[in-house]
Amino acid sequence: MDLKLAELAALERYKLLIGLVIPRPIAWISTRSANGVANCAPFSFFNVFSEDPPLCVVGINPRSDGALKHSLKNIRRTREFVVNLVDEATANAMHQSSREYAEDESEFEKAGLAEAPAMLVRHPRIAEAAACLECRLFRLIEISGTRQLVLGEILLIHARDGIIDPQTKRISEERYKPVGRLFANRYCTTRQRFNLPGPLPD
Ligand SMILES: Cc1cc2nc3c(=O)[nH]c(=O)nc-3n(C[C@H](O)[C@H](O)[C@H](O)COP(=O)(O)O)c2cc1C
């Protein structure tokens, strides 16, 4: 089958792209709104882009009523944000925090999460997250009326104790159990890992 994207409706493109390019990592962005309320929401049009400079990228579209997402509003206003990485222990809270709450409601409270102070940015990080990336806005590119590309410069990594070996800087496979986004409400773990060349696990 060959599909020309220009001939497809946007929803069809969306379904195809998010179904084929899987699993995607999830940026669980935490910010504080202008009214002081802590905000967090997941974004899977996300990845790290480079290490020199250390950049991550996030694609943000409007809320269902066409309004700007609170995360984007807060990033625009403060030029800072935190990316919290989602693991098995926090997956349900992440999913719960994706609902479109009003600006005076905190996803932290709704999803039973605690705020922890970040070191270099003014926004809270998610205390329960396995690891957090404190970011300063590097560029904000308006791709279209409905799509903004956020490039964040990663200033600091905070990780739960035991995840990063302080000497080697290796990440513990036993202790870091990230969750990836598939499509719709489907997610995956990274429990089956293997070396190549070699046999694949059953
Ligand atoms: C796993 C997951 C991934 C998501 N990825 C994106 C994304 O890449 N871009 C986006 O604009 N919204 C994405 N969303 C939807 C936002 O999380 C959702 O609209 C949220 O309510 C935005 O909150 P905010 O207005 O507080 O920023 C995703 C939702 C889930 C559950």
The ligand as an SDF file (V2000), in Angstrom:
LIG
                    3D

 31 33  0  0  0  0  0  0  0  0999 V2000
    0.4500   10.0800   26.1230 C   0  0  0  0  0  0  0  0  0  0  0  0
   -0.0530   11.3890   25.6130 C   0  0  0  0  0  0  0  0  0  0  0  0
    0.6840   12.0960   24.6890 C   0  0  0  0  0  0  0  0  0  0  0  0
    0.2720   13.3470   24.2250 C   0  0  0  0  0  0  0  0  0  0  0  0
    1.0380   14.0090   23.3140 N   0  0  0  0  0  0  0  0  0  0  0  0
    0.6960   15.2360   22.9130 C   0  0  0  0  0  0  0  0  0  0  0  0
    1.5320   15.9520   22.0040 C   0  0  0  0  0  0  0  0  0  0  0  0
    2.5840   15.4700   21.5630 O   0  0  0  0  0  0  0  0  0  0  0  0
    1.1430   17.2100   21.6400 N   0  0  0  0  0  0  0  0  0  0  0  0
    0.0130   17.7950   22.1400 C   0  0  0  0  0  0  0  0  0  0  0  0
   -0.2740   18.9530   21.7990 O   0  0  0  0  0  0  0  0  0  0  0  0
   -0.7950   17.1360   23.0070 N   0  0  0  0  0  0  0  0  0  0  0  0
   -0.4780   15.8900   23.4050 C   0  0  0  0  0  0  0  0  0  0  0  0
   -1.2730   15.2170   24.3040 N   0  0  0  0  0  0  0  0  0  0  0  0
   -2.4540   15.8850   24.8550 C   0  0  0  0  0  0  0  0  0  0  0  0
   -2.1300   16.8060   26.0610 C   0  0  0  0  0  0  0  0  0  0  0  0
   -1.4740   16.1010   27.0910 O   0  0  0  0  0  0  0  0  0  0  0  0
   -3.4520   17.3820   26.6100 C   0  0  0  0  0  0  0  0  0  0  0  0
   -4.0590   18.1630   25.6060 O   0  0  0  0  0  0  0  0  0  0  0  0
   -3.3360   18.1820   27.8830 C   0  0  0  0  0  0  0  0  0  0  0  0
   -4.6280   18.4060   28.4300 O   0  0  0  0  0  0  0  0  0  0  0  0
   -2.6750   19.5330   27.6870 C   0  0  0  0  0  0  0  0  0  0  0  0
   -2.6710   20.1760   28.9390 O   0  0  0  0  0  0  0  0  0  0  0  0
   -2.3280   21.7040   29.1460 P   0  0  0  0  0  0  0  0  0  0  0  0
   -3.4040   22.5250   28.4730 O   0  0  0  0  0  0  0  0  0  0  0  0
   -2.3370   21.8350   30.6470 O   0  0  0  0  0  0  0  0  0  0  0  0
   -0.9760   21.9660   28.5470 O   0  0  0  0  0  0  0  0  0  0  0  0
   -0.9240   13.9130   24.7260 C   0  0  0  0  0  0  0  0  0  0  0  0
   -1.7060   13.1770   25.6370 C   0  0  0  0  0  0  0  0  0  0  0  0
   -1.2740   11.9320   26.0670 C   0  0  0  0  0  0  0  0  0  0  0  0
   -2.1120   11.1470   27.0360 C   0  0  0  0  0  0  0  0  0  0  0  0
  1  2  1  0
  2  3  1  0
  2 30  2  0
  3  4  2  0
  4  5  1  0
  4 28  1  0
  5  6  2  0
  6  7  1  0
  6 13  1  0
  7  8  2  0
  7  9  1  0
  9 10  1  0
 10 11  2  0
 10 12  1  0
 12 13  2  0
 13 14  1  0
 14 15  1  0
 14 28  1  0
 15 16  1  0
 16 17  1  0
 16 18  1  0
 18 19  1  0
 18 20  1  0
 20 21  1  0
 20 22  1  0
 22 23  1  0
 23 24  1  0
 24 25  2  0
 24 26  1  0
 24 27  1  0
 28 29  2  0
 29 30  1  0
 30 31  1  0
M  END
$$$$
